[in-house]
Amino acid sequence: IPFIHRVLLKGLHGEVVRVNALFDDGAMVAAMCETVFHRVKHRLGNWSPSTRCLRMADGTVVLAIAKWEGEVELEGVCVRGEFEVFKGAGWSFLFGKPLLQKFQAVHDYAADEITVK
């Protein structure tokens, strides 16, 4: 069962975008699917084009479309974070290792719980 939790992304003008994030400590980036990004990018602001190539779990390489930097909130804890945007995801938002590190997340595999500091 995938670990999915609500995450808040804070736009430049105080707007809050809520996304259901799939937590994956094996993912080396945080990422949003293109479909969701096109629905919320006007509320987020502070995004820019990206030229980064992302290697998927199946080995394919996908070009990122955009990059966003800003404030990310999880359970009342806020950090400065970023994510890449790309086409063809099976999820809305991938909460990868870089964000987990910024939140100082600890994954208890026995209980299947993640705590943030």
C-alpha positions in Angstrom: 0.0 0.0 0.0 1.6 3.3 -1.0 2.1 6.0 1.6 0.1 9.0 0.5 -0.3 12.2 2.6 -1.7 15.7 2.0 1.0 18.3 1.4 0.6 22.1 1.1 2.6 24.2 -1.4 2.5 27.9 -0.7 2.3 30.3 -3.6 4.0 33.7 -3.9 0.8 35.6 -3.0 -0.3 33.5 0.0 -2.3 31.0 -2.1 -2.1 27.4 -0.9 -2.2 24.4 -3.2 -3.1 21.1 -1.6 -1.7 17.9 -3.2 -1.8 14.3 -2.3 1.8 13.3 -2.2 3.2 9.8 -2.7 6.1 9.4 -0.3 9.1 7.5 -1.9 12.4 7.6 -0.1 14.0 5.9 -3.2 13.1 8.8 -5.5 16.0 11.2 -5.9 13.8 14.2 -6.8 10.5 15.6 -5.8 8.2 15.8 -8.8 4.7 16.8 -9.9 2.9 15.4 -12.9 2.3 17.8 -15.8 -1.5 17.5 -15.6 -1.7 18.7 -12.0 0.9 21.4 -12.6 -1.1 22.9 -15.4 -4.1 23.1 -13.1 -2.2 24.9 -10.2 0.8 26.7 -11.7 -1.0 30.1 -11.9 -1.6 29.8 -8.1 2.0 28.8 -7.3 4.0 31.3 -9.2 7.8 31.1 -8.9 8.2 28.4 -11.4 10.7 28.3 -14.3 11.5 26.1 -17.3 13.7 23.1 -16.6 16.3 21.4 -18.7 16.8 18.5 -16.3 16.6 14.9 -17.4 15.0 12.5 -15.0 15.6 8.7 -15.0 12.5 6.8 -14.1 12.4 3.5 -12.1 12.1 1.5 -15.3 15.3 3.1 -16.7 13.6 5.5 -19.3 14.8 9.1 -19.4 12.2 11.9 -19.3 12.8 15.6 -19.8 11.5 17.8 -17.0 9.1 20.5 -18.2 9.4 23.0 -15.3 10.8 23.5 -11.9 9.2 25.2 -8.8 10.8 26.5 -5.7 9.0 27.7 -2.6 7.5 26.8 0.8 6.3 23.3 1.4 4.2 22.4 4.5 3.7 19.0 6.0 1.8 18.5 9.3 2.4 22.2 10.3 6.2 22.0 9.5 7.4 24.3 6.7 10.6 24.1 4.7 11.9 25.7 1.5 11.7 23.0 -1.2 11.6 22.4 -4.9 10.2 20.0 -7.4 10.4 19.1 -11.1 7.5 18.7 -13.4 7.2 16.0 -16.0 4.8 14.2 -18.2 3.5 10.7 -17.7 3.3 10.1 -14.0 1.0 7.6 -12.3 0.6 10.0 -9.3 0.0 13.7 -8.6 3.0 14.5 -6.5 6.1 12.5 -5.7 7.6 13.4 -2.3 11.1 12.1 -2.8 14.3 11.9 -0.8 15.4 15.6 -1.1 12.1 16.8 0.6 12.2 14.0 3.1 15.7 15.1 4.1 14.7 18.8 4.4 11.8 17.7 6.7 14.3 15.5 8.6 11.9 12.6 8.1 12.4 9.3 9.8 10.8 6.2 8.3 9.9 3.5 10.8 9.5 0.5 8.4 8.1 -1.8 11.1 5.2 0.5 11.9 5.2 1.9 8.3 5.2 5.5 9.7 7.1 8.6 8.8 7.7 11.3 11.3 9.0 14.8 10.6 10.9 17.2 12.9 
